[in-house]
Amino acid sequence: MKVLAAMSGGVDSAVAAARAVEAGHEVVGVHLALSRNSGTLRTSSRGCCTIEDSMDAQRAANVLGIPYYVWDFSEKFKTDVVDDFVAEYQAGRTPNPCMRCNERIKFAALLEKALALGFDAVCTGHYASLVTDPDGNLELHRSAEVAKDQSYVLGVLTEDQLKHSMFPLGATASKSEIRKEADRRGLSVANKPDSYDICFIPEGDTQDWLTEKVGKAPGQIVDREGEVLGNHEGTHEFTVGQRKGLSIGRPAADGKPRYVLEIRPKTNTVVVGPQAALAISEMAGGRYTWCGQAPANTDEWTEILVQVRAHGEALEAKFAILDGEMVIKLLEPLLGVAPGQTAVLYAGTRVLGQTTIDRTVSAVPVGA
Amino acid sequence: MAIYLDHAATTPIRQELVQGYLEQLQVLGNPSSVHSSGQAARRSLEDARDLLAKVVGCHRSEVLFTSGGTESDNLAIKGLYLQRKSEDANRTVVITAGTEHHAGIDPVEWLEAHEGAQSVWLPVNGNGVVDLDWLANYLTENAVRVALISLMWVNNETGIITPISEVTALAAKHGIPVHSDAVAAFGHVSTNFAASGLATMAISGHKLGSPVGIGALIVARDAKLAVISHGGGQERGIRSGTLSTPLAYTLAKASALAEAEREEMSLRLGDFKEQIVSAVKAVAPDADFTRGDQPGFAGIVHFTFPGCSGDSLLYLLDAAGVSVSTGSACRAGVAQPSHVIMAMGRSEHQARGSLRISLGYTTTQADIDAFIKAFPVAYAGAHKAGLPSN
């Protein structure tokens, strides 16, 4: 196959490309230029956007003996990921930009371009496994390396995208194995630190960065009964489940700390309350996709596992598609889920599909 | 073996230099040493200076060897600015153009950030031609504030030629020094320094067939430059550092070889350029030959392709064994739309559809045939892939 290896400059994508080469594919390395103002050297724990990262990717491609190019997706990245991230926060939601990047850039814009240019597949260094079921259908499963599993952020992929994807790291037992393998292959990124932060936010301070982007928009902090408890300087500075930085002078009647329960962008209001009120029993979203074959009888309740954060736990739940909406009922209440987050459904280790959460239902009624 | 059509990035080393270069490498001695070994090295170095001065059309004392074009531009732009401002504190304006190479733009921006300079960007039209009427008017009003003018002779991306003698004639009325980055021009179009009226001119060896790592700054005897790089005082004190006799030899010799075949090559490349333009237009009628009918160096053939990404074209041509470029090679590591094409008033989308085919002294009809054969397939693929923003 003719394979485009997306190379960030990190160790995972370098080893993934190496394995694709070893499997006999015709591999071309491509680094995505996503930032307009690339820094010279890598700082903190950002992953991919400096010239040094691009040079690291090129060095790895050269060592593997494959052609290497830098393709500019910065404009699309800005509109579809960065601007979307800001807009989601402004709408009172908590987005996952890595997911949006997979959905709109890596497995959409890049994949489409690759297919148009004659490639058969895009290969990345994600930790996830592609499995073919007995009927020949593709399934996405969790990685064998559970601690590094990234199947959650790939939950947005559709059956057609899976057909043109390759995740050569899926069967790997551990990250340290990948580092050893990189070292054995002579790849200088073998000991490069992992990246954690959102790549387009310098110094990793999301709130400061957002304030710079959208400016201050003062509003009120209220409790669930609507009583005004204080003021804020912009709802984007808050996420559901947040406890610190509320600056409310008066303590709660029971003396317990207050948490952000809800953000209401229309009235520019932040709703706070006791931790118990963070518990939700249900979540739902109208924008959902199936990762591979769609399950049968989705109008009936089906038991599944649901995960709402990249490194969160999979929780027991049931789902159904009701009135065009994916509705997920949790077996046990869950704390602090915000609209904008993605709920990924699993059947065992298999990724079934996902939805971006539009609304949640509290497990605790107001006044309780 | 790839079909190499990226001579504006670097051109193959001339085989006539190799033997002499290897011999020079064996010569022991620092040209600044006083003993006879040093004097032998100095003798070779000054032979190179004589030869280069002859080709450039300047006095031997006006040749300062440097490491290449970028260093030469920095020494000249910063040196002229600081000198002129030290003579008269009102002289803070540097006139240049947005279509310059980064080696010309970035020193000016540095002077703005650190030395109180004010950049004035000379307007250019859609083909990249600088507006001399605007310059004349500006100088009439503001000449006392102008420290220098810096304009490249041939644009490295579009091949457009700036009428340097017209610029220097305007500047001379007000006693303003003019620097020109002639890296893409020297050895390719006529560039006699003495006749040019320039104060300083930057040239580079590897665009002519010498190894990378050697260039020169030509500094008129009456031009004054503040010293910005300090050391042993070599090269009129403007460019300190031990000189490489072997590389000076290759620069001088490559320049002489280039100059000797310049007119013949220009005719040959002009014919190749016509073939490329008509072949591209036949396949992609909406392709824009960027410099249009304006005077240009035949060896640089630049297009913008609407709705088509230059990096798709580059990839597909490279996969077909043809090496071309989307613009300057000097911003490798990041992919950004060309500032040169955008300074000519093109949108970012248009700039992203850039492709530069650059020809040199080794280019043959077979190379052109190979490009013309590979282009239609590459264009069809790139057009299908479109722009990532669509």
Interface residues (C-beta under 8 A of the other chain):
Chain A: V28 A33 R36 S38 I51 S54 M55 Q58 P67 Y69 V70 W71 D72 F73 S74 E75 K76 T79 A109 L110 E112 K113 A116 L117 G118
Chain B: S309 D311 S312 L314 Y315 L316 D318 A319 A332 G333 V334 A335 Q336 P337 E348 R352 G381 A382 K384 A385 G386 P388 S389
